[in-house]
Amino acid sequence: MPVVARFEVGYTQFLDQGGEIVQPLPDFAREPGNLIPLYRNMVLTRTYDARAVALQRTGQLGTFASSLGQEAVGTAVGAAMRPEDVLFPTYRESGAQLMRGVTMAEMLRYWSGDEAGSDFAGPREDFPVCVTIAAHCCHAVGVARAFQIRRQPRVAVCAFGDGATSKGDFYEAINLAGVWKLPVVLVCVNNQWAISVPRSQQTAAETLAQKAFAAGFEGIQVDGNDVIAMREMMEISLEKARAGGGPTLLEALTYRLTDHTTADDARRYRSEKDVSEHWPMEPVSRLRTHLTKQGAWSKQDEEKLILECAERVQAAVQEYVQKPAPAPEELFSHLYAKLPESLAPQRDEALRFAEERRKGSGSHG
């Protein structure tokens, strides 16, 4: 039988889990000083993450999705993008959002249930967090199509989890991305778990990157815990898209080191042994080890950074807690230019309930 097509999935890694160089570094990484901003953002992301979990546990924040163990992916995505590009994040891309200029106070407001947290002061055209799995893949393709029609050298970047590649939205999006050769980079953050469903039960595909081949474009696998590899492949994919070369699917191999969200208990479906085996592969210590070996980082640098990150996070928390909560009527204010009569009773009931709560709190105050 004649062979009509063959496909290969490439894998990229520059630093192994011990921080050792396994192949010649790309140009930007040969100067250790260029890696320090990436390291600083990963540490800041982890510090913010830990504080957000603590806020949720003490009733000061809503359900929160941790990015513990995945900081290299988001940091590299945000670092490689240009300001004019547009990011389509899920609920675990805080590292990318920080690199893009979203403030921690804005992110905390979002997780408190205040949609004003999506009104970014920095990247004004970046999309808000998408909780609906894979839906934003279609949004990214639509925006990429607009860039193409307008002949703008801009790229839509969509990040999503491994579970999203099992959704119809994902397949519809990659099909059109391939047909129209759109300027979009699709980043599959394969952290091995779609809530409680392991990667092995989601798909029989040997890799997730190969799903791009069915749509007619390139799929690449990357060590998602190697921030150098992630940034290099992001930059290559972005420039290809910007030059009219079409889309790329990057499968970033990483691991979710904590619960799916603060509403989850991962001990119900995976062993502590499995988690502990992945801790040595995490990205922060890997890059720190590399920088230390290169003489570009010291214990004093680390202590100073930890203190700085703690202070920045504390300032963001103070800004967040001091900002008044939205008034109940705001729940209805921005839905329609003119509120339909059918919703007026709901608004009035919400206002009455808020007033009763206020009076109740005052009587015990």
N, C-alpha and C positions, 0 to 999 in steps of 0.2 A: 504494500500500500504506500503510495507516494505521500511524503510529508509536505503539507501546504504552509505550515507556519510553526515557528519555534519561539519560545519566550524564556527569558531569564530574569531573575530578581537579584539585583546587586545588593550587597550589604556593606555599610560604611561604618567604620570605627577607627578612631585615632588614639584614644586613651583606653586602656583596659581598666578593670575594676580596681587595680592597684595604682592607677595614675601613671602607668608606664606607657611610653609612646610605642605604638605597634606598627606605624607606617609614617612616612614623612608628613609633617604637619602642613596644612594649607598656609598660604602667605600670612593671613591675618593672625594666625596663632603662633607664628615663629617668634614674635615679640611678646613675652609673657605679660607685659604691661597692658596689652590689648585684651587680655583675658580677665583682668581684675574687675572691670565693670560688670562682666557676666557673673563672676563669683559674688560680687557685692549684691547683685540683684537676687541671686538664688538664696543667699543668706537672709536678705530682707523679706523675701517671699515666705521663707520658712518661719521667720519670727512673727510676721503678720498672721500667718496661718495658725500658729500655736495660740496666739492671743485671741483670734476669732473663735477658736474652739472653746477657750476659757470663757469668753463672753456668752457664748451660747449655753454653756453648762450652768452659768449663773443667771440665766433668764434675761440677758441684755441683748440677745441677738436671736434671730430665727434659725431654722435649720441651715447648717453650713456644710459645704463640700470641701474637704481638705485636699490639697495637692501634694501632701507629704510623699516624697520620693520621685516626684515628677517635675521638679523645679527646672531642670535643664531644658525640657521641651519648651515650656512657655517662655523662658528667658531667651532661648535661641530664636524662637519665632518672632518675638517682639524686637530683638536686636537686629535681625536681618531685614525686617520690613522698612520701607520708606514711610515718611509721615503721610504721604498722599495715598498710600495703600489703605485697604479697609479690612479690619479684622472681624471675623464672625466667631465668637467664643462660645464654649459651653460654660458650665458652672465650675470648671476646674482649671481655668486659664489665668489665674491671678498673676502669675509670673509674666505672662505676655502683656497683660493689661498694665502692670506697673511699668514695664519697659516702654509702653506706648504713651505713658503720661496720665493714666487714670490714677486718681489719688486713693489712698487707703480709706479715707473718710467717705468717699463716694462709694467704694466697694462695701463698706460696712453699712451704709444707708440702704444699699440694695438688699443685703442679707437681712436687714431688719424689716423688710417688706415695703420699703419706701421706693417707689419707682423713680423718684428724683435722683436716686443713686446711679441711674443710667444716663443722666444728663451730664456727660463728661465735660469737664472744663478743658481737657487736653484734646484727645482725638475725637473731634466733633462728629465725624462720619462713621466711626466704628459702631458696629451694631451692639445692642445690649445682649446680656447673657441669654442664651437659648437653653431652656430646660427641656423642651420637647425634643426627644432624641431624633437626630438627623434632619429635622425640619429645616434647619438653617443651611444645610447643604444646598437646598433649592434656592434659598435666599442669596447665597454666595454666587451661584451660577447666574442668577438674574442680574446681580450687580456687575459681574464680570462681562455679561453680554452688553450691558450699558456702556462699560468702558470701551469695549470693542467697537460698538456702533459710533461712539463719539471720538474714536481714535485717540484715546487718552492712554498714556504709558503707565497705567496703574494696574495693580493686581489685587484680587480678592483672595483672602487667606481664611480658610475655614478649618477650625480644629474640632475634633469630635473623638469619641471613644471607640473602642473596638466593637462594642455592641451596636453602634450606629451602622456598621457595615452590613448588618443583617436586616436593615429596614428598607422598605421600598423607596423612601425619599432619597436615600443614598444612591440607589441604582438609577433612579430617574435623573438625579443630578449629574452623575458621572457620564451617563449616556449623552446628555445634551452637551456637557463640557467637551466630550470627545468629538461629537459631530460638528460643533461650531468652533472647535479648537480655541477654547476660551482662555483668557488670562486669569487662571485660578489655580491656587495651590491648596490641595486637600491634605490636611495633616491628621492622620489617624493615630491617636495617642493610645497605643495598645498596652494598657496596664494589666492585661490578663483577666480582668473581671468586669462583667456587665452586671453590676450590683452583686448578686449571689451566683450568677451563671459564669462558669469558667470559660476561657477561650476555647477549650477543647470541645465544649458542648454547643458552641455557637455556630461553627462552620467546619466543614471537612477540608476546606482549602488549606494547603500547606503554609501559605502566608496570606496576610490580608492585602499586601501590596499587589499581589497578582490579580486582584479583582479589577484593577485598572486596565489590564490587557483586554478584557471583554469589551471595554468602552473605547478601545483604540488609542490609549496613551500610556505613558511610562509609569510604572510602579516601582518604588525603591524602598528597601528596608534600611533603617538607621538605628544605631545604638542610641536610644533616647536618653540614656543616662550619661552620655558623652556629649557635653555641651558644644565641644568643638565640632564633632561630626554633625550634630543637629544644625548648627549655624552654617556650616559649609554647604550642606545639602539644601538648606533653605535658600541661601543666596543663589546657588546654581539654579534652583527651580524658579525662583522669583525672576531672575534675569532672563531665563528662557521664556517664561510667560510674558514678560514685558516686551520682549523682542518679537512676539508673534509665534513662538514655538509651541504654544498650547499648554494644557494642564499637566500637572504631576501629582501623583498620590504618594505621599511619604508615610510609611508605616514606622512610627517611632516606638521601639521596644523599650518598655519601662515596667514599673510594677507599683501598684497602689499599696503603700505600706500601712495604711490605716483603714478605717471603716469607709463605706461608700459615702455616707454623710453622717452627721451627728445623730440622725434618726435610725442608724443602722448599728448592728453588732456583728461584725464579720466573723467572730468566733463561732457563730452558728453554722457556718458553711465552709470554713477553711481552717487549717491547723496553724498553731503558733509556730510550729517547726517550718512550715512553708514560708511564712513571713520572715522568720529569722534568717533563713537561707538567702533571702534577697537583700537584707540590710547591707551586706558588704558591697553590693553593686550600686548603692545609691549615689547620686551625682555630686552632692556638695563635698563630701569628703574626698571623692575622686579628684575633683579639680583642685581642691586645697592641697592635696598631696603632690599633685603635679607642680603647682606654683611654688610650693616649699622646696621641692627638689631642684627647681630652676633658680632658686635664690630670690624669688620675687615676692615671697610672703613669709611672715615670721609670727611667732607667738604674740608679740606686741601688736602687730597688725590685726591679728584675729581678735584680741581682746578689745581693741579700739573699735573694730567693726561691730562686734556684738553689742557693745554699749551704745554705739551710734544707732544701730537698728532698733534697739529697745526704746531709745528716746524718740525716734521717729514714729514708731508704732504707738507709743504712749500719747504723743501729740495728736495723732490721728484719732485715737480713741476719745481723747478729750473733746476734740472738735465734733466728733459724732454724737457723744452723749449730751453735749451742751446744746445741740441744735434741736429745737422743738419738734415734736412729732407732727406729721401732717394733720390738719383738721379733718374730722370725719366727712365733711361735705366735699373734700377734695377727691374722695373716692368716686364722686359723680361728676365733678366739674369738668373733667377733661375727656369724657367719653363721647360727648356729642356737642356740636355747636349750640344746640338748644336741646335741653333734656326732654325726652318724650314724656308725655303725661303719665304713661304707664309705670314709669320709674320714680315718679315723684313720691308716691307712698313709701317706697323703700328708702328713699333719701330721708324723708321725715322720720321714719322709724329709727334709722341709724342715728340721726341727730338726737332723738329722744333717749336712745340707749346711752349715747355718749354723755348726755347731760345727767342721767341717773347715776352713771359711774362716777362722774365728777363730784356730785353731791355726796355719794356714798363714801368716796375717798376723803372728802373734806370732813365728814362727821367723825371719821376715825383718826383724823390727822392731828 
